[in-house]
Amino acid sequence: MSFSRFKAYIELLRPPLAPMDLAMPAASALLASYSVSGGLPNLLPFAIATIGAYSAITSSYVFNDCCDIDVDKVALPDRPLPSAQLSLHDARIWSLLLFCFAMAAALYLNPESLVCLIAATVIITIYSGWAKRNTPFSWALVGLSFGLVPLGVWLAVEPAGFLKAGSGLHPASVILAAMICITDWGFTNCDASRDVAGDREKGIPTTPATYGIPATAKMVALFWLVGIVLSIALGLAAGLGLLYLAVAAMAGGWLLLQNIDFVRNPDSPRGARLFYQSADYRAALFAAIIADVLLRAALPWPTPL
């Protein structure tokens, strides 16, 4: 395989979002173990859950690119598929391999996680293959799908007791899933705001293309406000300390200011900038969970089992 083809495969994984996409499952796994047992998870399940969830997330990215080649030719012509760096067949195989790894990881850890993965995959497939081109509210499916990711990771570490013996569904796991679901509604609409030209040309009825970016910006701000409130509730429900709560409050305040600026300047470039700022916010928030849990657990990392 040439270096250019290898680079194209990596680009389909959306490297700028990697800090967020890796920090979320890592934080979810640590948070699950700490909230339930007060300690850290064993290293092997932690690593498998983190990499498996990252594979599931990126599989959905690749599949979405397969469905959006015509739009990307207008808005993002340098992407691997519209620029013909990779074929549609190549991308589909890549998406399937990532999904298979995620499925194997979930099955190994806990069948409850596998159920979450299958449900999330069905929902995101409906979004990419049908809903995005038929309803301006397709973003609801994206949030539901991505909200299941941290829940699946949580169940991989701390089973709920439905399909594998466990201590029950912790309230913090539900708050975490809701937080990701609702903030992803804002995240997805920021992404759609930067693609308005391509969506309108191809007749794709996203919310920004249908109702305009000004109305979308106000909706996005509301979603992020609710998500930031939930981030504080998450810290309280999970028993996290001042480190996390301080970061959640400061980062949340900063992101609200960015949303206010988007409301005041509702155009595609500002939506694109908020999209990446939102990803940075999420990465910082989950990094704070990781740091807080590691400091509060005050335990040496367990021997892999």
N, C-alpha and C positions, 0 to 999 in steps of 0.2 A: 504494500500500500504506500502510495506517495505521501509526502508530508502535507501537500495541499489537500488531499482527500481526508487525511487524518484530522487536519485542522477544521475541515468542513463538518465532519462528524461531531467534533467538540463544540463547534459553534451552534449546532442544533440544540445543545443542552443549555444554551443561554448563559454563558459564563458570568456575565455581570450580575446575575441573580443567584449565583452559587453560594455566596456567604449567607444569604437568607435561607436558601433551600437546604443547606446543610445544618445551619444553626437551629432551624425549627425542629427537626426530628431529634437532634442531639439534646436540645433543651427539654423536649417533651419526655424523652426517656429518663433523663436525670430527675425531672420534676415528678414523674410518676413514682419512682423509687423513693425519693425523699419524702413525698407527701404521705405515702402509705407506711413506709418502714423507718423513715428517718435516716436512711443510709444511701449508699450509692449502688447502682446496678453492677452486676458482674460485667467484665469488660467485653466478653464475646457476644452476649446478647445485645449489649449496648451498640457495639460496632455493626452487627448485622442489621439491627433495627434502623440505625441511622443511614447506612448505605442503601438498605432496601427501600426506605422511604424516599431517599434522593432519587433512586432509580425510577420509582413510581411517578414522582413529580416530573422528571425529565422525559419519561416516556410520553406523558401527556403533552408536553411541549412539542416533541417531535411529531406526534400524531396531528396536533393542531396545525403545524406547518404544512403537513401533507394535505390538509383540507383547505388551506388558505393560499395556495400558490398563486392563484389569479389575483387576489388582493395584494399580496406581497410584491407582485410584479409592478404595482403602481406605487405603493408606499415604502416598500423595503426591497428594492430590486437587487441589492447586493447579498441578500440572504442565500444560503447554499442551494436551495431548491429553485427559486426563480432565476438565479444566475447560472443554473445547470452545473454547479460544482458537484452535485450528487443527483442521482435519478430518484424519481418517486419510489421506485422499487427499493433502492438502497435505504431510503429514509424509513419506509414501512418495516423493513427487516430490523433496522436499528431500534425503532420503537418497540417492536415485538420482543427483541432480546432484553431490553431494559425492563419491560413488563414481566417477562418470565423470571428474571432475577428477583424482582420485587415479590412476585408470587411465591417463589421458593423460600425466600426469607420469611415471609409472613406465615407460610405453612409450617416452617420449622419452629418458629417462635410460639405461635398461638393461633389456632383456627379462628378465634374471634377477630384477630388482625386480618386474616384472609378474607373474612366476610366484609370488613371495612374496605379492603382493597378492591374487591370485586364490585361493591356498591359504588365506590368512588369512580372506578373505571367505567362502569355502565353510564353513570351520570355525565362524566366529562366527554364520553363518546357521543352521547346524545347532543351535548352542547356543540361539539366541533362538527359533527356530521349532519346535524339538522337544525337545532334551535338557533344558532347564530345567524342563519340565513332566513329565518322565518319569524322571529319575534324580537322586539327591542328589549325584552326582559330576560334574555338568555344568560345574562350575568348571574342570575339567581342560581342557576345550575353550577356555575363555576365555584361559587362560594360553598355550596353544599358539598361538592366534591372535595375541595381543598380542606374544608373543615373536618372531613373524615380522616385526613392524613395524620394529624397529631393524635387524634383519638385512637387510630390504629396502632401508632407507636406506643402510646400509653398502655394499651391492652397487651402489647407484645411484652412489656416489662412487668406490668401488674394486671393480670387477667381479672375480668369482672365476675367470673364464676358462671357464665352462661354455657360456654362450651369447654372450659378448662377451669379447674379449681382456682378460686381467687377470692379476694376480700370484698368484692362488690365494686360498683361504679362510683368512684370518688367524685364529689361535687366539682373539684377543680378541673377534672377532665372534661366535664360538660361545659364549663366556662371557657376553657381553652379552645374547644371545638367551636363554640359560638363566636368567640373572638376572631378566630381565623376566618370563619364563614363570612361574618359581617364585614370585616375589613377587606376581605377579598372582593366583595361587591364594589368597594371604593377603588381598590387596586385595578380590577378588570376594566372599570369605566374610565380610569385614567389612561389605560392602555388603548382603549377604543377611541379616546379623544385624539390621540396622536395619529390614528389611522382613518380619520374622517374622510379624507379625500378619496382614498381607495375604496372605502366602504360605500360611499355614495355613488361612485362610478360603477361599482359592481352591483348596486342595488341591495346591499346588505343592511338590514334595518337595526343597527346597534342603537343604543339610547342616544349617544351624541349625534349620530347621523339622522335620527328621526326627530328628536326634540331639541337639538342644538347643544353646543358645549356650555353655554351659560346655565341652562337648567341642570345639565349633568354635573357641573362643578358644585352646585348647591347640594345635590343629592350625595355626591362623593364626600363633601364635608360632613354631612350628617352621619354617614356610615363610619367615618373615621372617628367622629366624636363618640359614638356609641362604643366603638372598638377600644378607644383609649380608656373609657370608663371601665370596660370589662377587663382591661389589662391591670387596673388597680384592684378590682375584685378578685382577679386570679391570684395576685400576690397574697391577699388576705386569706383566701380560701386554702391556699397551698402552704401557708405558714412561712412565706418568704420574709426576708429581713429588710432593713432600711436601704441596703445597697440596691436591691431590685426596685423597691418602691420609689426611691429617688430617681433612678434612671427612667422608670416608667413615667413619672410625673414630668421630668424635664424633657425627655424625648417626645412625649405626647404633646406637651405645650409647644415645642418647636414644630411638630408636624401640623398642629392646628393652625399655626401662623402660615405655614406653606399652603394649607387649604384655603385660608382666607385670601391669600394672594392669588390663588387660582380662581376663586370666585370673582375677584376684582379684575383679573386678567384672563378671561376664559377663552383661550385659543389653543391650538394644537401643540405649539412648542412648550407652553406652560404645562399642559397636561402630560406631555412626555417627560418633562423635568420632574413633575410631582410623582410620576410612575417610579422613577429611579430613587427619588427621595423616600418614597414609601417603602421601597425594598431595603434601603439603608436603615430606616427606622426599625423595621422588623428585625433585621440582622442585629442591631444594637440591643433591642429588647430581649431577644433570645440569648444573646451573649451575656446580658445581665443576669438572666435566669441561671445560666451555666455557672457564672462566677459566684453568684449568691449561694447556690446549692453546694458547690464545692467547698466554699468557705464555711458554711453553716454545718455541713455534715462533718467536717474536720476529721475525716477518716482517710487512711491510705487507700489507694485504689485496690480493689479486691483482685485476688489471683483469678485469671480466666478459668472458667469451668466449662 
